[in-house]
Amino acid sequence: MTQRDIARPAPFIGIGGLAVAVFLYGYSAFAVPSWLHSLVMPLLWLVLFVVGTRWFTRRPSWVPALAVLAFVAWFALMLLP
């Protein structure tokens, strides 16, 4: 197996991770009534999703890192008051 064969499912895994993260970002928009959670966090997810779709063919092995970044950012921003 070459490095190219290993990286083939990577963008699909990354976009799938971003699709799972959208439920967390959507939940926080309704559950925590603040401008950070209801406006900034969904826009952050949208930016990450757009970057992920642009990197889908250009940098396919980097897309899963965006999904991980989305989850880490969600947990970090949920700790803010």
N, CA, C and O atoms as CSV, one atom per row, in Angstrom:
chain,resi,resn,atom,element,x,y,z
A,1,MET,N,N,0.832,-1.178,0.000
A,1,MET,CA,C,0.000,0.000,0.000
A,1,MET,C,C,0.879,1.243,0.000
A,1,MET,O,O,1.807,1.350,0.801
A,2,THR,N,N,0.595,2.159,-0.873
A,2,THR,CA,C,1.387,3.374,-0.948
A,2,THR,C,C,0.721,4.482,-0.136
A,2,THR,O,O,-0.405,4.336,0.340
A,3,GLN,N,N,1.422,5.561,0.006
A,3,GLN,CA,C,0.895,6.704,0.754
A,3,GLN,C,C,-0.342,7.267,0.057
A,3,GLN,O,O,-1.260,7.746,0.723
A,4,ARG,N,N,-0.376,7.218,-1.242
A,4,ARG,CA,C,-1.534,7.724,-1.979
A,4,ARG,C,C,-2.773,6.869,-1.729
A,4,ARG,O,O,-3.881,7.402,-1.673
A,5,ASP,N,N,-2.610,5.560,-1.580
A,5,ASP,CA,C,-3.749,4.696,-1.303
A,5,ASP,C,C,-4.286,4.919,0.100
A,5,ASP,O,O,-5.491,4.798,0.324
A,6,ILE,N,N,-3.425,5.238,1.040
A,6,ILE,CA,C,-3.858,5.473,2.408
A,6,ILE,C,C,-4.623,6.786,2.512
A,6,ILE,O,O,-5.584,6.874,3.276
A,7,ALA,N,N,-4.224,7.797,1.771
A,7,ALA,CA,C,-4.850,9.122,1.852
A,7,ALA,C,C,-6.157,9.206,1.081
A,7,ALA,O,O,-6.832,10.234,1.145
A,8,ARG,N,N,-6.536,8.173,0.361
A,8,ARG,CA,C,-7.739,8.251,-0.467
A,8,ARG,C,C,-9.028,8.472,0.329
A,8,ARG,O,O,-9.832,9.311,-0.079
A,9,PRO,N,N,-9.276,7.758,1.456
A,9,PRO,CA,C,-10.527,8.010,2.189
A,9,PRO,C,C,-10.455,9.205,3.130
A,9,PRO,O,O,-11.463,9.550,3.746
A,10,ALA,N,N,-9.310,9.842,3.261
A,10,ALA,CA,C,-9.130,10.922,4.232
A,10,ALA,C,C,-10.113,12.079,4.055
A,10,ALA,O,O,-10.701,12.505,5.049
A,11,PRO,N,N,-10.325,12.608,2.861
A,11,PRO,CA,C,-11.257,13.743,2.779
A,11,PRO,C,C,-12.696,13.353,3.117
A,11,PRO,O,O,-13.448,14.170,3.650
A,12,PHE,N,N,-13.081,12.128,2.817
A,12,PHE,CA,C,-14.433,11.680,3.155
A,12,PHE,C,C,-14.604,11.575,4.666
A,12,PHE,O,O,-15.658,11.917,5.203
A,13,ILE,N,N,-13.568,11.102,5.344
A,13,ILE,CA,C,-13.612,11.023,6.800
A,13,ILE,C,C,-13.677,12.421,7.394
A,13,ILE,O,O,-14.415,12.655,8.351
A,14,GLY,N,N,-12.917,13.345,6.841
A,14,GLY,CA,C,-12.923,14.717,7.338
A,14,GLY,C,C,-14.259,15.412,7.146
A,14,GLY,O,O,-14.753,16.066,8.065
A,15,ILE,N,N,-14.844,15.283,5.975
A,15,ILE,CA,C,-16.151,15.905,5.729
A,15,ILE,C,C,-17.220,15.231,6.596
A,15,ILE,O,O,-18.142,15.895,7.071
A,16,GLY,N,N,-17.101,13.927,6.802
A,16,GLY,CA,C,-18.020,13.231,7.708
A,16,GLY,C,C,-17.885,13.742,9.133
A,16,GLY,O,O,-18.885,13.904,9.832
A,17,GLY,N,N,-16.658,13.997,9.570
A,17,GLY,CA,C,-16.452,14.558,10.900
A,17,GLY,C,C,-17.033,15.955,11.024
A,17,GLY,O,O,-17.593,16.306,12.063
A,18,LEU,N,N,-16.906,16.751,9.979
A,18,LEU,CA,C,-17.522,18.080,9.998
A,18,LEU,C,C,-19.044,17.989,9.993
A,18,LEU,O,O,-19.718,18.830,10.589
A,19,ALA,N,N,-19.586,16.978,9.327
A,19,ALA,CA,C,-21.035,16.784,9.327
A,19,ALA,C,C,-21.535,16.398,10.720
A,19,ALA,O,O,-22.631,16.795,11.114
A,20,VAL,N,N,-20.754,15.639,11.457
A,20,VAL,CA,C,-21.120,15.311,12.833
A,20,VAL,C,C,-20.998,16.546,13.715
A,20,VAL,O,O,-21.843,16.774,14.582
A,21,ALA,N,N,-19.961,17.341,13.505
A,21,ALA,CA,C,-19.731,18.530,14.324
A,21,ALA,C,C,-20.827,19.576,14.151
A,21,ALA,O,O,-21.059,20.367,15.065
A,22,VAL,N,N,-21.501,19.603,13.018
A,22,VAL,CA,C,-22.555,20.602,12.811
A,22,VAL,C,C,-23.676,20.428,13.833
A,22,VAL,O,O,-24.317,21.410,14.208
A,23,PHE,N,N,-23.925,19.210,14.287
A,23,PHE,CA,C,-24.960,18.998,15.294
A,23,PHE,C,C,-24.543,19.596,16.637
A,23,PHE,O,O,-25.385,20.125,17.363
A,24,LEU,N,N,-23.259,19.517,16.973
A,24,LEU,CA,C,-22.779,20.135,18.208
A,24,LEU,C,C,-22.883,21.654,18.137
A,24,LEU,O,O,-23.311,22.302,19.092
A,25,TYR,N,N,-22.488,22.211,17.004
A,25,TYR,CA,C,-22.550,23.664,16.844
A,25,TYR,C,C,-24.001,24.142,16.813
A,25,TYR,O,O,-24.312,25.203,17.354
A,26,GLY,N,N,-24.874,23.384,16.198
A,26,GLY,CA,C,-26.286,23.747,16.193
A,26,GLY,C,C,-26.915,23.647,17.568
A,26,GLY,O,O,-27.749,24.476,17.932
A,27,TYR,N,N,-26.527,22.641,18.335
A,27,TYR,CA,C,-27.033,22.487,19.693
A,27,TYR,C,C,-26.609,23.664,20.558
A,27,TYR,O,O,-27.417,24.201,21.317
A,28,SER,N,N,-25.366,24.064,20.449
A,28,SER,CA,C,-24.888,25.161,21.292
A,28,SER,C,C,-25.575,26.472,20.940
A,28,SER,O,O,-25.724,27.338,21.802
A,29,ALA,N,N,-25.995,26.632,19.697
A,29,ALA,CA,C,-26.697,27.855,19.302
A,29,ALA,C,C,-28.046,27.967,19.999
A,29,ALA,O,O,-28.508,29.074,20.274
A,30,PHE,N,N,-28.681,26.840,20.285
A,30,PHE,CA,C,-29.981,26.862,20.964
A,30,PHE,C,C,-29.859,26.737,22.475
A,30,PHE,O,O,-30.658,27.320,23.207
A,31,ALA,N,N,-28.888,25.997,22.947
A,31,ALA,CA,C,-28.799,25.687,24.372
A,31,ALA,C,C,-28.174,26.809,25.190
A,31,ALA,O,O,-28.551,27.008,26.345
A,32,VAL,N,N,-27.239,27.538,24.624
A,32,VAL,CA,C,-26.539,28.588,25.370
A,32,VAL,C,C,-26.896,29.935,24.744
A,32,VAL,O,O,-26.449,30.241,23.639
A,33,PRO,N,N,-27.685,30.726,25.429
A,33,PRO,CA,C,-28.140,31.993,24.837
A,33,PRO,C,C,-27.109,33.111,24.966
A,33,PRO,O,O,-27.208,33.952,25.859
A,34,SER,N,N,-26.137,33.118,24.087
A,34,SER,CA,C,-25.192,34.236,24.021
A,34,SER,C,C,-24.823,34.446,22.559
A,34,SER,O,O,-24.993,33.554,21.728
A,35,TRP,N,N,-24.319,35.630,22.258
A,35,TRP,CA,C,-23.996,35.934,20.863
A,35,TRP,C,C,-22.842,35.081,20.370
A,35,TRP,O,O,-22.769,34.775,19.180
A,36,LEU,N,N,-21.938,34.691,21.261
A,36,LEU,CA,C,-20.815,33.849,20.859
A,36,LEU,C,C,-21.308,32.482,20.380
A,36,LEU,O,O,-20.870,31.978,19.346
A,37,HIS,N,N,-22.218,31.899,21.146
A,37,HIS,CA,C,-22.678,30.550,20.825
A,37,HIS,C,C,-23.731,30.520,19.729
A,37,HIS,O,O,-23.837,29.526,19.010
A,38,SER,N,N,-24.509,31.578,19.585
A,38,SER,CA,C,-25.555,31.526,18.571
A,38,SER,C,C,-25.202,32.190,17.258
A,38,SER,O,O,-25.917,32.007,16.273
A,39,LEU,N,N,-24.122,32.957,17.208
A,39,LEU,CA,C,-23.749,33.597,15.956
A,39,LEU,C,C,-22.337,33.214,15.507
A,39,LEU,O,O,-22.135,32.806,14.364
A,40,VAL,N,N,-21.386,33.344,16.391
A,40,VAL,CA,C,-19.984,33.147,16.015
A,40,VAL,C,C,-19.671,31.675,15.772
A,40,VAL,O,O,-18.986,31.341,14.805
A,41,MET,N,N,-20.164,30.797,16.635
A,41,MET,CA,C,-19.821,29.381,16.484
A,41,MET,C,C,-20.382,28.757,15.204
A,41,MET,O,O,-19.651,28.026,14.535
A,42,PRO,N,N,-21.633,29.005,14.831
A,42,PRO,CA,C,-22.076,28.472,13.532
A,42,PRO,C,C,-21.311,29.059,12.344
A,42,PRO,O,O,-21.078,28.362,11.356
A,43,LEU,N,N,-20.922,30.321,12.430
A,43,LEU,CA,C,-20.114,30.905,11.361
A,43,LEU,C,C,-18.722,30.276,11.316
A,43,LEU,O,O,-18.160,30.091,10.237
A,44,LEU,N,N,-18.168,29.949,12.479
A,44,LEU,CA,C,-16.882,29.252,12.527
A,44,LEU,C,C,-16.993,27.894,11.858
A,44,LEU,O,O,-16.116,27.504,11.088
A,45,TRP,N,N,-18.082,27.164,12.150
A,45,TRP,CA,C,-18.261,25.860,11.510
A,45,TRP,C,C,-18.405,26.030,9.995
A,45,TRP,O,O,-17.855,25.237,9.230
A,46,LEU,N,N,-19.125,27.037,9.566
A,46,LEU,CA,C,-19.305,27.266,8.132
A,46,LEU,C,C,-17.968,27.553,7.451
A,46,LEU,O,O,-17.719,27.066,6.348
A,47,VAL,N,N,-17.123,28.325,8.089
A,47,VAL,CA,C,-15.793,28.600,7.536
A,47,VAL,C,C,-14.980,27.314,7.448
A,47,VAL,O,O,-14.330,27.063,6.433
A,48,LEU,N,N,-15.011,26.495,8.504
A,48,LEU,CA,C,-14.286,25.226,8.477
A,48,LEU,C,C,-14.822,24.306,7.380
A,48,LEU,O,O,-14.046,23.606,6.729
A,49,PHE,N,N,-16.125,24.299,7.172
A,49,PHE,CA,C,-16.716,23.459,6.137
A,49,PHE,C,C,-16.306,23.929,4.745
A,49,PHE,O,O,-15.999,23.111,3.878
A,50,VAL,N,N,-16.302,25.230,4.531
A,50,VAL,CA,C,-15.892,25.760,3.223
A,50,VAL,C,C,-14.427,25.435,2.958
A,50,VAL,O,O,-14.067,25.044,1.847
A,51,VAL,N,N,-13.586,25.595,3.970
A,51,VAL,CA,C,-12.175,25.245,3.804
A,51,VAL,C,C,-12.027,23.756,3.531
A,51,VAL,O,O,-11.218,23.356,2.694
A,52,GLY,N,N,-12.802,22.934,4.229
A,52,GLY,CA,C,-12.750,21.485,4.008
A,52,GLY,C,C,-13.170,21.085,2.604
A,52,GLY,O,O,-12.571,20.185,2.014
A,53,THR,N,N,-14.181,21.734,2.066
A,53,THR,CA,C,-14.602,21.406,0.704
A,53,THR,C,C,-13.598,21.899,-0.331
A,53,THR,O,O,-13.422,21.280,-1.380
A,54,ARG,N,N,-12.941,23.014,-0.029
A,54,ARG,CA,C,-11.910,23.493,-0.967
A,54,ARG,C,C,-10.665,22.614,-0.921
A,54,ARG,O,O,-10.002,22.424,-1.940
A,55,TRP,N,N,-10.341,22.076,0.260
A,55,TRP,CA,C,-9.181,21.209,0.419
A,55,TRP,C,C,-9.473,19.770,0.025
A,55,TRP,O,O,-8.564,18.940,0.051
A,56,PHE,N,N,-10.705,19.447,-0.339
A,56,PHE,CA,C,-11.097,18.071,-0.627
A,56,PHE,C,C,-10.215,17.447,-1.700
A,56,PHE,O,O,-9.828,16.284,-1.581
A,57,THR,N,N,-9.896,18.194,-2.733
A,57,THR,CA,C,-9.035,17.657,-3.792
A,57,THR,C,C,-7.626,18.234,-3.744
A,57,THR,O,O,-6.688,17.599,-4.226
A,58,ARG,N,N,-7.460,19.424,-3.174
A,58,ARG,CA,C,-6.136,20.044,-3.143
A,58,ARG,C,C,-5.235,19.438,-2.073
A,58,ARG,O,O,-4.079,19.114,-2.343
A,59,ARG,N,N,-5.756,19.286,-0.872
A,59,ARG,CA,C,-5.000,18.742,0.263
A,59,ARG,C,C,-5.864,17.717,0.983
A,59,ARG,O,O,-6.324,17.978,2.094
A,60,PRO,N,N,-6.091,16.572,0.385
A,60,PRO,CA,C,-7.047,15.618,0.962
A,60,PRO,C,C,-6.641,15.069,2.324
A,60,PRO,O,O,-7.510,14.729,3.127
A,61,SER,N,N,-5.364,14.976,2.599
A,61,SER,CA,C,-4.962,14.408,3.888
A,61,SER,C,C,-5.086,15.420,5.028
A,61,SER,O,O,-4.954,15.039,6.191
A,62,TRP,N,N,-5.334,16.683,4.732
A,62,TRP,CA,C,-5.486,17.700,5.767
A,62,TRP,C,C,-6.929,17.883,6.221
A,62,TRP,O,O,-7.165,18.506,7.256
A,63,VAL,N,N,-7.900,17.360,5.480
A,63,VAL,CA,C,-9.312,17.580,5.801
A,63,VAL,C,C,-9.702,16.950,7.140
A,63,VAL,O,O,-10.472,17.571,7.874
A,64,PRO,N,N,-9.218,15.753,7.506
A,64,PRO,CA,C,-9.567,15.241,8.840
A,64,PRO,C,C,-9.061,16.121,9.974
A,64,PRO,O,O,-9.666,16.151,11.046
A,65,ALA,N,N,-7.969,16.831,9.758
A,65,ALA,CA,C,-7.474,17.746,10.789
A,65,ALA,C,C,-8.468,18.889,11.027
A,65,ALA,O,O,-8.560,19.403,12.141
A,66,LEU,N,N,-9.200,19.285,10.001
A,66,LEU,CA,C,-10.228,20.317,10.178
A,66,LEU,C,C,-11.368,19.806,11.056
A,66,LEU,O,O,-11.913,20.551,11.871
A,67,ALA,N,N,-11.723,18.537,10.887
A,67,ALA,CA,C,-12.770,17.960,11.730
A,67,ALA,C,C,-12.311,17.915,13.184
A,67,ALA,O,O,-13.080,18.229,14.092
A,68,VAL,N,N,-11.083,17.533,13.399
A,68,VAL,CA,C,-10.546,17.520,14.766
A,68,VAL,C,C,-10.512,18.940,15.321
A,68,VAL,O,O,-10.861,19.159,16.481
A,69,LEU,N,N,-10.100,19.897,14.510
A,69,LEU,CA,C,-10.085,21.297,14.929
A,69,LEU,C,C,-11.492,21.780,15.276
A,69,LEU,O,O,-11.663,22.552,16.219
A,70,ALA,N,N,-12.486,21.340,14.534
A,70,ALA,CA,C,-13.867,21.738,14.812
A,70,ALA,C,C,-14.312,21.230,16.177
A,70,ALA,O,O,-14.957,21.961,16.929
A,71,PHE,N,N,-13.976,19.985,16.504
A,71,PHE,CA,C,-14.360,19.435,17.801
A,71,PHE,C,C,-13.599,20.109,18.942
A,71,PHE,O,O,-14.183,20.414,19.982
A,72,VAL,N,N,-12.315,20.340,18.756
A,72,VAL,CA,C,-11.516,21.001,19.794
A,72,VAL,C,C,-12.006,22.426,20.011
A,72,VAL,O,O,-12.110,22.875,21.152
A,73,ALA,N,N,-12.306,23.137,18.942
A,73,ALA,CA,C,-12.808,24.510,19.064
A,73,ALA,C,C,-14.168,24.524,19.757
A,73,ALA,O,O,-14.440,25.417,20.558
A,74,TRP,N,N,-15.021,23.549,19.460
A,74,TRP,CA,C,-16.334,23.496,20.116
A,74,TRP,C,C,-16.182,23.300,21.613
A,74,TRP,O,O,-16.816,24.002,22.401
A,75,PHE,N,N,-15.342,22.347,22.012
A,75,PHE,CA,C,-15.143,22.110,23.445
A,75,PHE,C,C,-14.530,23.329,24.120
A,75,PHE,O,O,-14.928,23.682,25.230
A,76,ALA,N,N,-13.571,23.977,23.471
A,76,ALA,CA,C,-12.935,25.155,24.065
A,76,ALA,C,C,-13.924,26.325,24.185
A,76,ALA,O,O,-13.934,27.027,25.196
A,77,LEU,N,N,-14.741,26.530,23.167
A,77,LEU,CA,C,-15.687,27.646,23.205
A,77,LEU,C,C,-16.861,27.373,24.140
A,77,LEU,O,O,-17.480,28.312,24.640
A,78,MET,N,N,-17.175,26.116,24.381
A,78,MET,CA,C,-18.244,25.804,25.328
A,78,MET,C,C,-17.805,26.068,26.766
A,78,MET,O,O,-18.649,26.243,27.644
A,79,LEU,N,N,-16.518,26.099,27.015
A,79,LEU,CA,C,-16.018,26.399,28.357
A,79,LEU,C,C,-16.102,27.896,28.683
A,79,LEU,O,O,-16.071,28.286,29.850
A,80,LEU,N,N,-16.209,28.725,27.645
A,80,LEU,CA,C,-16.333,30.159,27.863
A,80,LEU,C,C,-17.733,30.479,28.377
A,80,LEU,O,O,-18.698,29.823,27.987
A,81,PRO,N,N,-17.852,31.481,29.248
A,81,PRO,CA,C,-19.190,31.814,29.781
A,81,PRO,C,C,-20.094,32.473,28.773
A,81,PRO,O,O,-21.238,32.801,29.091
